[in-house]
């Protein structure tokens, strides 16, 4: 009996360490691996909690990501072209050189996001919150920023050609050296 008890006690740490190894594996949501440079084009990640994840270089083109939580996530160089990010939470996300061409970000929260050199060409950011976002050298060509919150957003040398900023809140927004050619609702005194 003592011998069996000893064997059971010795086997317990082995079973626990195997369970711990499984817990350390990166998650897979909707068939999409949640790790850097993942390929999840067209994936269904609606309402997924990806807060704080490292998704640098990931491909989410055409993905369904409505109400996804990407707060504080590392999205450097990620591809969201044509993705639906309606109501997504991207507050404090770091997304330099990420692309959102033709993406739908209606009502998305990008408060304090770092979106240097990000490409929002033809994106729909209607009623999005970009308060205090850093969008230096970003492209918003033909983007819809209607009724968006741009308070304290930094748009140094941003491309706003053909963009629509009608009704956007622009208190303390910095547009230094931005390109306003054909822009609707852009300031005229910069």
Order of alpha helices (4+ residues) and beta strands (2+ residues): alpha-beta-beta
